[in-house]
């Protein structure tokens, strides 16, 4: 288990934007304030094939599932 990047306690959470560890909501807020991190994963960030892991692929899958769906008009 990794330590919280703010207070060094055992972490429970990981920032989706920068992967920094945190242990509580106050530490998440402090991390965002100190680093200027948004806490939101960049949906179009490039990742080399060597960095693709299960949770990255799952996150990409859910991102694609949330995209608006357009139906092809009939007769086109």
Helices and strands as residue ranges (DSSP letters): E 13-14, E 21-22, H 25-35, G 49-51, H 54-66
